[in-house]
């Protein structure tokens, strides 16, 4: 776990914007961390209206991105300030090949930092998860473990994959480049396998940028926008370590139905994810940045809000209870069951993952100290979070013994007053222990990354 403050910084930097195609809100918060290392980009018109560049493209283009820094903020700030312009300057962008332009732009951003004498001694790096939106398509480019999730009538469709060293495709590249994966970290240090910056892992002159131990080369997913697509969420892992993709979609949707501004929904989510203290093993203690982009699809802002509220009221798609959009106070984490439902989003990504989409099967509240409180259901499988967005192998490969352990843990919690093993009951709330099937998997995912950041800071 990284260094933390005695009290969290809860002041937020928020903004909103809209045009006749999109509406967006964004918020960022430092939280418990000793500094703010996140950056973000929100550009409604990537090409100035009426310009020669704009005339060569069939529709207006918007650009959004989140950049989660580690080991410092310089690389994240550079990416947030420049990557959209670098992408727009690529020859492939000018030819309308936006997918390739994003790939070229990520690598060009990496080169720009490497060749800038101001960053000659820079050791920091950052994730990059960006969305380029045209009139009818979303292009998501991702390097690292920030994430993009699309809300489709209340169901979450991940449009990116968290790049973790444990993934077979990532591990193969790392090993082929002369690196290794130890304790879930690249060379025992970095807890993600793709990033902008981190040049200590990109020193091989014989290898292409795509083949380095750590690469800035992104996965790109293209999605054709339909009337069922309600909004897009981009966020750093300060959000995703606390909430599943489906849980975030539920939260945002209920906030929209309650007529909350999008930036206010982002602020409420961060307040709900914020740990009540800094002893949670990193969960809820990270910097947080979240962007929500709504697709108007020919409607006014008011009509868009009313349409989603109507869908929620009619039960059109998974629907959280009304209190789900309310701020419950720091450290109170809403979450939903993450088992597969009838909707599958199969992404042809290098990691070969198939993302299962979750339905509403009950609710779990995660307290800031890691305690899980079950409500509205007696389903023992709710504690087995085999979901679409956890990347550790121990969470991807669930064994029958794991389900049995989850059931046993629930039975023990029901009879805690009769049990004489207080030590055993307390062990389930210790996020810094070795991962166990009955524990919350997000705790270990967050711990891995934050420990990696701490080691990087020491080496700096």
N, C-alpha and C positions, 0 to 999 in steps of 0.2 A: 504494500500500500504506500502511496506517495505521501509527502508531508502535507499536513492539514493545519488549518487555523484553529484558534480556540473558539471562534464563533464564525459561522458562515457569512459570506457576502451575498446577500439576497437581492440587492438592487439589480435590476434587469435593464438591458438595452433592447428596446423593442421598436418595431416599425411596421407599417402596413402600406399596401399600395394596390392599385387596380387599374385595369383598362377595360375595353369592351370584350376581352377574351378571358382574362384571368383576374382573380383576387387573391392576395397573399397576406400572410402575417408571419412575423419572425420575432423570436426573443432569444436572448443569450444571458447566462448567469454564471458567475464565477463559482459560487457555492463554497465548499469547504477547502478547496485547493488554495495554495499560497499565491498563485497567480492565475491569470486568465490566458489560456493558450489556444482557445478556439477562435476561428474566424468564419465569416460567411459572406456570401454574395447574393444580391437580389437585383436583377436587371430585367425590367419589363420589355425594353426595346434594345436588343443587342446591337442592332443596326439603326442609326438615326433615321427617322421617317423622312422620306424625300431625298435621301442621299443616293449617290450612284450605287453604293453597295446594296442598299435596300431594294433598288430596282431590279437587281439580278436574282432576287429570291421571291418565290411565289407567295410567301406569307411572312408576317412578322414573326420574329424569333425572340423568345425570352430565355433567360439563363439564371439558374439558381444553384447554390452550392454551399456545403458545409465542409469545414476543414478543421480537423481535430489535431492540434499540435502535441508533440511530446518532446521532452528535452529542451523546451524553449518555445517561443511564439513566432520567431522570425520567419521560418519557412511557411507556417500557416498564414501569417499576415501577407507575405508575398503572393501566395497562391490566391488568397481571397481578393487581393487588389488587382491581380493581373491575368489570371488564367482565362477569364472570359474573353479578354482582348486577344490573348495569344491564340486561342482556339479560332476566333474570327479571322485571324490573319493567315491561317493555313490555306494552302492552295486547294486542298480537298474541301474545305468549307466553301470557298468561292465557287466550286463546281457543284455544290449542293449535296456532297457526300458527307453528311453530318456525323455519321457513325465513325468513319475513318478520321474525320477532323478532330473528334474528341480524343481518339487514341493518339494522333499526332500531337495534339495540343498538350496533353498530359506530359508526354516525353519532352516536348519543347519547353514546357515550364520547368521541368527538372533540369534541363541543360542551361536554361537562363540563370537559374540560381547557382549552378555549379560554376558557370563562367563569369559570374559577377564577383569582382574582387572584394566587394563588401561582405560577401559570405564565404570568404576563403577558409576561415577557421570554423565555419558553422557546423554544428553536430546535430542540430534538431531535425525533425521531420514532421510530416503531417499526413493524415488520411485525406482523401478527396472524394466526395460523393456529390456529383453535379447532375442537374436535370436541364437539358436543352429542349424547349417546348416550341413546336411549330403549330400551324393551324390544326393539324390532325394527328400529330405524333408526339410521343415523349421519348427522348433519347437519354437514358441514364448511363453515366460512366462512373465507375467506382474503383478505387484503389484503397484498400484498408478495411477497417471495420466500422466506419459510419454506414448508414443504411438508408435506402429509399423504399417506401412502401406505398402502394396505391390502394385507396379505399374504393371498392366497387360495390355499391349498394350495401355498405356495411361490412363487406368481407375484405380482409387484408390480402393483397397480392404483392409479395416482395418483388422488387425490380432490381435488386442487387444481392450480392453474396458477400458475407463477411469473409475477408481474406485472413485466415488463421494458418499458422505454420503446420497444424496437425492435418489439414486437408491433404489428401494424397497427391493431387496435382501440384500443390504448393511445395510440399515436402520433396517431391521428385525434382523440381527445379532447383530448390535450395541445395540439395545433395549434389546434383549435377554441376552446380557452380562452385562446389568446394566448401559449402557451408554445412551446417548440421542443425537439427532440432533437438533441444534438450529442455525438459520440463515445460513443453509447450511454447518455447521461445526460440527465435532464430539465433543460432550461436549462443544459446542460453541467455539471451539478452532481450531482444525485441519481440513483443507479443503479437505482432501482426507481420504479414509476409509481403505486403505491398504498401508503398508509401512514396510520397514526394519528399526529396531530401534523404536523410540517413545515408550519406555518401560513403560512410565507412563500410557499407555492405555492397558498394557498387564500384569496386576498384579494379575489376578484371578487364584489362585492355583487349583480351581475346574474345570476350563475350559481348553480344549485342545488349542494348539496354533491357530488352524483354527477358533476357536469360540470366540477369544478375541475381545474386543471392536474394536481394530485395529489389523489386522493380516498381517503377511508377506506371507501368503499362496497365491500363484499366480493362476490366470487363465492361462491355457495352450491351445493354438490353434495349430493344426498341419495342414500344407498345403503341398500337393504334387506338386513339381516343374514341370512346363511344359515349352515348348518353347515360350509360350506367356508371361511368367513372365520375366520382364525386370530388375527390381531392387527392393530392399527392403530399406525402410527408417525407421530408429529409431531416435527419437528426444524427447527432453524434452518439457514441456509445454511452455517454452519461445518461441518456434516456433509455436506450435499449438494454442496458444492464439491469434496469429496474422494471421494464415492461416488455411484454411480447409485442410483436407486430399487430396482432389482432386486438390486444388491449388498447394500444394507442389509437387504432382506427375507431374503436368503440368510444373512447374518450372524446376524440375530436368530433365525431358524429353527433353525440349527445350535446356537446357544447354548441354546435351549429344549430341544432334543434331548439336550444335555449336562447338563440339569438345573440350569442356571445361573439364579440369581434375575434378574428382569427389570432391576432397577437395575444389577446387575453387568454384564449384557449392554450396557447403555448406557455404562457406564464403560469397558468394553473397546473399544467402538466409538470412543469419543473418544480413547483412548490410541492406537489404530491410526491415527486420522486426524491426530493431532498431528504437526506437522512436526518433523524432527530438528534443524532450525535455522530461523532467521527470514529466510533468504535465498531462500525459495521463491516469492516474488512474492505472498504472501498465502495460498496454498493450505496449509491445515493450521495457520494462525496465528490464526484468528478465534476469538472466543468460541464455545462449543458447548453446546447444550442438546438433549436427546433424551428423548422419552416413548414408552414402549411400552405399549399397552393390549391385554390378551388377553380374548377373548370366551369365557366358560365355557360358555354354552349348556346349562345344566342339569347340568354336570359339576362335580365338585370341582376344586380347584386341582391336586391330584395326578393326577386323571383327565385333565385338560386337558394337562398335561405329557406324560403317557404316550401320549395319542392323537397328539400332534404327533411324538413320538419314533418311534412306530410308523409314521407316514406317511413320515418321513424314512428309516427303515430299509428300508421297502418300496419306496423310490424313487417315492413318490406325489407328483409335482410336481418341479420343478427342485430339485436337491439339491447343495449345496456339498460339497467334500471335508471330512473330519472336522477337519482342522487349521484350517478356516476360522474357527471360533469361538475359536481360541486367540489370546492376546495375543502379537504378534510384536515388540513394542517400538515406541516412538515413531517415526513417520516411515515405517512399513511399511504401505502401503495395499493391501488386497485390493480387487479389482474384477472384474467379470464383463463378458463381451461383451454389448453392449446392442442387438443387432439384433432386428428384429421376429420374434416367434414366432407360434404359431397362436392366441394369445389377444390380442384387441384390446379396449382400453377406450376407447370413443369418448365423450368428454364434451362436452355441449352448452354450451360456455363461450363467453364473448364473444370470446375470442381465436381461436376456431375451430380449436383444435388437436386432433389425433387422437393419442392416446398409444399407441405400440406397446409391447408387453410382451415382455421379453427371456427367452430360454431360456439354459441352461447350455451354452456352446460352447467352454469353455476358461477360462483364468484369466490375469489380468495383475496383477502386483504393482507398485504405484506407490511408488517410494522418495521420501523427503522432499525430495530435491533435484530432483524432477520426472522422474527416470529411470524408464523403463518397462521392466520385465523380463517377458518372455513365458514361460509355462510350460504344459506339458500340451497344447500344440497347435501346429501349424505353419500355422494359418489366418492369412494375411496381413491379412485384413479385420478382425481383432480390433483393430487400431490405428485403424480408422475408426469412432469412437464415435458413430455416428448413432443416438442413443438417444432415449428418450421424455422426458427431463427436462433437456435443454439448450436454452436459449431464444435465444441469439444467432443472428441470421439467417445468419451464416457457417457455423453448425453445423447449422441446420435445412435449408438448401439445399445439398446435397452434389452436386458435379459429378463427371463421370468423371475429370477431372484430379486431384480430391482423392484418389480411390481410388488413382490411379497414384502420387501423391506419397507416400501411406502405404506402398505396396509398395516404392517406392524407398528410403524411410527405413529400412525393415526390412532391405533388402539391404545398405545401408551399415553398419548396426549389426553384421551378421554378418561383415563384412570390415574392421572398424575397425582391426585391427592392420596390414592391408595398405595402408590409406588414408593418404595424406600430408596430408590436409586435416583437421587436428585442429580448426581453427576451425569447419568445416562440421559436424562431429560434435557439437561443443559447443553449437552454436546451438540444437539441439533441446531442450536442457535449460534454456534461458533463458526463464522464464515471463513476463518483463516486456517481451518483444518483441512486435511486431505479430503477430496471430493468423495461423498457417500451418496448412494442412490436416493435416500430420503431427504437430502438437503436441497436447498434452492440452487439450481445450476448456475444462475446468473451471478451468484456470489463469486464463484471460482473463475468465471470468465472475466469479471471486472478485476479480481485480484491479480490475475495473470498479467493483464495489461499494465496495471498500475505499478506492480513490482518491476516490470520491464522498464517503465519510465524512471523509476527510482534509480535503477542500475545505470541507465543512460546518463542521468544527471550527475551521478558520482563520477563516471568516466569523463564527463565534460570538465 
